[in-house]
Amino acid sequence: MKLKLIAISSIVTATVLTATIVNAQFAKPEAAIKYRKAALTVMGTHFARIGAVAKGEVPYNKEEVAKNAAIVSSMSHLPWQGFGPGTEGGDALPSVWSDSAKFTNLSEKLTAATAALNTAAQSGDLDAIKKAVGATGQACKACHDDFKKKG
């Protein structure tokens, strides 16, 4: 029981410290906006490389697709820290903050889709990669449709 209490206490402490560090990191909204845009740009760049293969515009190279998918999957965890309270602005619509439950749900779906893309890419199965590219693209679009300024 004492070990369980220590473990719970450690988790709570780590969570509070992480939240404090993240919020301190973005003392200015502009820093959070810059951070999330950078993370999404890197993710989008590497996803586009896989998309070009899926469309047949670029020859399939298993190693390159696997490398790009690993980057996309890893990067998919990062941008969400830049959408905390007080970070409004940039290309994000106010609905990011007013409907945060839906935004969080869509961000989690994107993260899951990129993990599935990474799994497919590591397998080398081009048909599975193409399907995963479609699912990941739909996850991106779903969030953009409701939470990103148009134009």
ChimeraX attribute file (.defattr): number of C-alpha atoms within 10 A of each C-alpha:
attribute: neighborCount
match mode: 1-to-1
recipient: residues
	/A:1	6
	/A:2	7
	/A:3	8
	/A:4	9
	/A:5	10
	/A:6	11
	/A:7	12
	/A:8	12
	/A:9	12
	/A:10	12
	/A:11	12
	/A:12	12
	/A:13	12
	/A:14	12
	/A:15	12
	/A:16	12
	/A:17	12
	/A:18	12
	/A:19	14
	/A:20	11
	/A:21	11
	/A:22	15
	/A:23	18
	/A:24	10
	/A:25	14
	/A:26	20
	/A:27	12
	/A:28	12
	/A:29	18
	/A:30	14
	/A:31	14
	/A:32	26
	/A:33	20
	/A:34	14
	/A:35	20
	/A:36	17
	/A:37	16
	/A:38	14
	/A:39	18
	/A:40	16
	/A:41	14
	/A:42	15
	/A:43	22
	/A:44	18
	/A:45	14
	/A:46	20
	/A:47	23
	/A:48	16
	/A:49	16
	/A:50	27
	/A:51	21
	/A:52	13
	/A:53	19
	/A:54	21
	/A:55	11
	/A:56	10
	/A:57	10
	/A:58	12
	/A:59	10
	/A:60	15
	/A:61	12
	/A:62	15
	/A:63	12
	/A:64	15
	/A:65	26
	/A:66	21
	/A:67	15
	/A:68	21
	/A:69	28
	/A:70	21
	/A:71	18
	/A:72	26
	/A:73	23
	/A:74	15
	/A:75	19
	/A:76	23
	/A:77	16
	/A:78	16
	/A:79	20
	/A:80	17
	/A:81	16
	/A:82	24
	/A:83	21
	/A:84	17
	/A:85	10
	/A:86	14
	/A:87	20
	/A:88	19
	/A:89	14
	/A:90	15
	/A:91	14
	/A:92	18
	/A:93	16
	/A:94	14
	/A:95	14
	/A:96	20
	/A:97	19
	/A:98	10
	/A:99	12
	/A:100	14
	/A:101	11
	/A:102	16
	/A:103	20
	/A:104	15
	/A:105	12
	/A:106	20
	/A:107	20
	/A:108	16
	/A:109	19
	/A:110	24
	/A:111	22
	/A:112	18
	/A:113	23
	/A:114	30
	/A:115	20
	/A:116	21
	/A:117	29
	/A:118	24
	/A:119	19
	/A:120	22
	/A:121	27
	/A:122	17
	/A:123	13
	/A:124	16
	/A:125	12
	/A:126	17
	/A:127	12
	/A:128	16
	/A:129	26
	/A:130	19
	/A:131	15
	/A:132	23
	/A:133	27
	/A:134	16
	/A:135	19
	/A:136	22
	/A:137	18
	/A:138	15
	/A:139	20
	/A:140	19
	/A:141	15
	/A:142	17
	/A:143	19
	/A:144	16
	/A:145	10
	/A:146	17
	/A:147	20
	/A:148	17
	/A:149	13
	/A:150	10
	/A:151	4
